[in-house]
Amino acid sequence: MKPITALLLLALAFLPFVHAQQTKTFDRSPQNIGSVLVFSGTGWYRHPETVAVNGWLARLSDQLGMQVDVSETPVDLERILPRYKVLVMNNCNELTKLLNEKQRKAVEDWYMKGGGIVALHAALVRQTEWTWFNELAGCDFNSDSEYLEARVVVDPEALDHPTVKGHGDAFMYWADWTNHDVSVTGKPGFQVLLRVDESTFEPVREYFQTRGGKPMGKDHPIAWINNLNDGRFFYTELGHDVRSLDTPFGRQHIIEGIRWAAREAPITE
């Protein structure tokens, strides 16, 4: 075979490969999406340790048995939230200043279709203008304490809930304790998990004592769930910073809260 003929045949054999490369459609959709989306965008005051809490949550993936992804981009709540089982709201306060109406509606629709929400600490700060979320959460912010040790009491009907199980009727714990504008006790669909005993600490720090800060008294819930309409909403006052989370109780509390919101079996026996 002449050299020119051999080269021509080689070129013809290569043409289908070139054509395939030119017509290939590349998939640019998100890959390796997890089960838990942590959202930490804020519309008002941003605590400097919010990013550290994001990292702490992301490192829970192995213990959770669920991949944790993090975003502060509001449009993600429109575009990729439907791929997730749980939305963790990490101190993301005053969301009407950050999310537009379409983005808030996307969260509402996703939740009503079976999504679960876990709200940490300041996620219930200045949310009254988002009526749907305010009703789902049950209350808003009034004031808070310094970072203090206080006696935490487990609600008798919640002793077997995986987020608090195994820690007895009461225990001492360090955190920043939030005073809410109303108590969720007795509201339809709500179950209080934990209360804090205000006789064991100063519930209103000095900054708020001259700014309308009020203690809640004997009924001071600090963690609860909302099951109304078979929904899955979990709130805890823990999470102002990593100190209140990175303990045996804190890890169990958050891991089981996320798994409960995802409708996954508990790890805690």
C-alpha positions, 0 to 999 in steps of 0.5 A, a space after each residue: 500500500 502506498 504511503 499516501 493511500 495509508 494516510 488517507 485511510 487513517 484520516 477517514 477512520 479518525 473522522 467519526 471520532 472528531 465528529 463525536 467530539 464536536 457534537 458531544 453535549 457536556 453535563 454542567 448540572 451540579 454533581 455530588 449534591 448532599 442530603 443536608 444544605 446549611 444556609 448561613 446568609 444573614 439579613 441583619 447582625 452577623 456573628 463572627 463565628 457563623 463561618 466556624 459553625 458552618 465548618 463544624 456542621 460540615 465535619 459532622 457528615 460522617 457521624 450523620 451518615 449524610 453529606 453536608 453542603 454549605 451555601 450563603 447564596 439566596 438563589 441556591 434556595 430556588 435552584 438546588 434546595 429541592 435536591 436536599 432533605 434538610 435545610 439547616 438555618 445557621 443563624 440566618 436572621 431577618 431573611 426578608 432583607 436577604 431573600 426575595 419573595 420568590 426565594 422565600 416561596 421556594 423554601 415554603 413549597 419545598 417544606 410543604 412537599 416533605 423537606 425538613 428545617 433545622 433552625 439554630 440560635 439566631 435563625 429566629 431573630 427578626 423573622 416576623 415579617 416572613 409570616 409563614 416562617 414566623 408561624 412555623 417557628 412559633 416565636 421570635 427574639 426578645 433578648 439574650 444572656 451572656 454565655 453562661 452555665 444554666 440548668 437545662 430541664 428535659 420535658 417529661 414527654 420528650 425523654 425518649 426523643 433522640 435529640 435529648 435521650 440519655 441525659 436524664 431529667 436535667 443537666 447543667 450546660 453552657 450557652 447563650 440563652 435566648 429570650 423569645 417574645 412568646 412561649 411555644 408551649 401549648 401551641 398546636 403541633 409543637 412539642 417542647 424538648 428542653 427548657 432552661 431554669 432561669 433561677 440558675 443564671 441571669 437571663 437578660 444581659 446588661 445590653 438588653 436590660 435597658 432595651 426592653 429585654 424580658 426574661 421568660 420566667 418558669 416556662 422558657 423553652 430552648 428546643 422544640 419541634 413542630 409536627 403540624 401537618 406532618 411537617 418536620 421543624 426543629 429549633 434549638 438555642 444552641 449554635 451561637 458559637 461552636 462552644 455550645 455545640 462541640 460537646 457530647 450532648 451538643 453533637 447528639 442534639 444536632 445530629 439527631 435533630 438533622 436526622 429527625 428532620 430528614 425522616 431518617 432513623 435515629 442513631 441514639 438508642 
